[in-house]
Amino acid sequence: MSQGIGSIGILGAGRVGTAVARAALKAGYEVRIATSRPVEDIALIVEIITPGAVAVTAAEAAQADIVVLALPLHNYRTLDAGALADRVVVDAMNYWEPTDGAMPELGDGRGTSEAVQDFLEASRVVKTLNHIGYHELEADGRPA
Ligand SMILES: NC(=O)c1ccc[n+]([C@@H]2O[C@H](COP(=O)([O-])OP(=O)(O)OC[C@H]3O[C@@H](n4cnc5c(N)ncnc54)[C@H](OP(=O)(O)O)[C@@H]3O)[C@@H](O)[C@H]2O)c1
């Protein structure tokens, strides 16, 4: 565990979110995981797929020491920028046209994390984990 960081909030409980959650739990972090749904809708699946993680609301996940964005990129404007202010936010999202549709704000070679940083203007956005397949996050994980 890195000094000073005890908790990780993850927004998204799909392929990437749950893989990051399991890797973080293995490394000793407290993990809070949220989707756009009410806590009771995801509590059981979180318990089964990421045992040890706690299902929370997005607002509660945003209070963690570090917050990981593992939701479809086209939903980034549904994030609560105020709740994520002053947080380090790890952006694992990619633009995938079949899923995300047209996103005109990404024109002219603009990076996806630039758009996310503009929206989360008071957060510190760090682009990483987006280049790793979800199935490799755990298989290739190493101790610190
Ligand atoms: N799959 C990969 O190997 C991979 C690798 C690197 C990067 N990525 C990127 O990582 C992101 C997630 O990919 P994925 O494959 O994990 O997607 P996924 O399996 O479809 O999971 C997406 C998750 O995000 C949740 N979600 C949607 N809107 C949300 C919101 N506003 N707040 C919180 N949670 C929300 C969804 O739940 P609800 O709809 O129920 O809220 C779902 O749990 C994408 O941008 C993708 O491009 C994927």
The ligand as a MOL file (V3000), in Angstrom:
LIG
                    3D

  0  0  0     0  0            999 V3000
M  V30 BEGIN CTAB
M  V30 COUNTS 48 52 0 0 0
M  V30 BEGIN ATOM
M  V30 1 N -12.6600 -3.8970 -21.0410 0
M  V30 2 C -11.3580 -3.6060 -21.0770 0
M  V30 3 O -10.4900 -4.4960 -21.1850 0
M  V30 4 C -10.9050 -2.1700 -20.9590 0
M  V30 5 C -9.5410 -1.9140 -20.8320 0
M  V30 6 C -9.0990 -0.6100 -20.6300 0
M  V30 7 C -10.0330 0.4280 -20.5840 0
M  V30 8 N -11.3580 0.1600 -20.7410 0 CHG=1
M  V30 9 C -12.3020 1.2950 -20.6270 0
M  V30 10 O -12.8080 1.2700 -19.2990 0
M  V30 11 C -14.1610 1.7250 -19.2860 0
M  V30 12 C -15.0420 0.6290 -18.6950 0
M  V30 13 O -14.9590 -0.5240 -19.5200 0
M  V30 14 P -15.6120 -1.9140 -19.0880 0
M  V30 15 O -15.2270 -2.8740 -20.1210 0
M  V30 16 O -15.3020 -2.2030 -17.6410 0 CHG=-1
M  V30 17 O -17.1800 -1.5350 -19.1980 0
M  V30 18 P -18.4310 -2.3560 -18.6720 0
M  V30 19 O -18.0700 -3.7640 -18.3830 0
M  V30 20 O -19.5570 -2.0510 -19.5990 0
M  V30 21 O -18.7650 -1.6520 -17.2390 0
M  V30 22 C -19.1480 -0.3120 -17.1430 0
M  V30 23 C -19.6150 -0.0590 -15.7070 0
M  V30 24 O -19.8320 1.3610 -15.5390 0
M  V30 25 C -21.0430 1.5400 -14.8010 0
M  V30 26 N -21.5230 2.9040 -15.0140 0
M  V30 27 C -22.1550 3.4420 -16.0880 0
M  V30 28 N -22.3970 4.7400 -15.8940 0
M  V30 29 C -21.9010 5.0490 -14.6590 0
M  V30 30 C -21.8500 6.2400 -13.8790 0
M  V30 31 N -22.3460 7.3880 -14.3240 0
M  V30 32 N -21.2650 6.1890 -12.6360 0
M  V30 33 C -20.7540 5.0260 -12.1740 0
M  V30 34 N -20.7710 3.8620 -12.8820 0
M  V30 35 C -21.3380 3.8770 -14.0980 0
M  V30 36 C -21.9420 0.4130 -15.3340 0
M  V30 37 O -22.9970 0.1220 -14.4650 0
M  V30 38 P -24.4360 0.8140 -14.5930 0
M  V30 39 O -24.7130 1.0200 -16.0630 0
M  V30 40 O -25.3360 -0.1620 -13.9500 0
M  V30 41 O -24.3180 2.1080 -13.8440 0
M  V30 42 C -20.9280 -0.7460 -15.3430 0
M  V30 43 O -20.8160 -1.3030 -14.0550 0
M  V30 44 C -14.5020 2.0680 -20.7400 0
M  V30 45 O -14.2930 3.4350 -20.9740 0
M  V30 46 C -13.5070 1.2390 -21.5480 0
M  V30 47 O -13.2070 1.8100 -22.8020 0
M  V30 48 C -11.8180 -1.1030 -20.9230 0
M  V30 END ATOM
M  V30 BEGIN BOND
M  V30 1 1 1 2
M  V30 2 2 2 3
M  V30 3 1 2 4
M  V30 4 1 4 5
M  V30 5 2 4 48
M  V30 6 2 5 6
M  V30 7 1 6 7
M  V30 8 2 7 8
M  V30 9 1 8 9
M  V30 10 1 8 48
M  V30 11 1 9 10
M  V30 12 1 9 46
M  V30 13 1 10 11
M  V30 14 1 11 12
M  V30 15 1 11 44
M  V30 16 1 12 13
M  V30 17 1 13 14
M  V30 18 2 14 15
M  V30 19 1 14 16
M  V30 20 1 14 17
M  V30 21 1 17 18
M  V30 22 2 18 19
M  V30 23 1 18 20
M  V30 24 1 18 21
M  V30 25 1 21 22
M  V30 26 1 22 23
M  V30 27 1 23 24
M  V30 28 1 23 42
M  V30 29 1 24 25
M  V30 30 1 25 26
M  V30 31 1 25 36
M  V30 32 1 26 27
M  V30 33 1 26 35
M  V30 34 2 27 28
M  V30 35 1 28 29
M  V30 36 1 29 30
M  V30 37 2 29 35
M  V30 38 1 30 31
M  V30 39 2 30 32
M  V30 40 1 32 33
M  V30 41 2 33 34
M  V30 42 1 34 35
M  V30 43 1 36 37
M  V30 44 1 36 42
M  V30 45 1 37 38
M  V30 46 2 38 39
M  V30 47 1 38 40
M  V30 48 1 38 41
M  V30 49 1 42 43
M  V30 50 1 44 45
M  V30 51 1 44 46
M  V30 52 1 46 47
M  V30 END BOND
M  V30 END CTAB
M  END
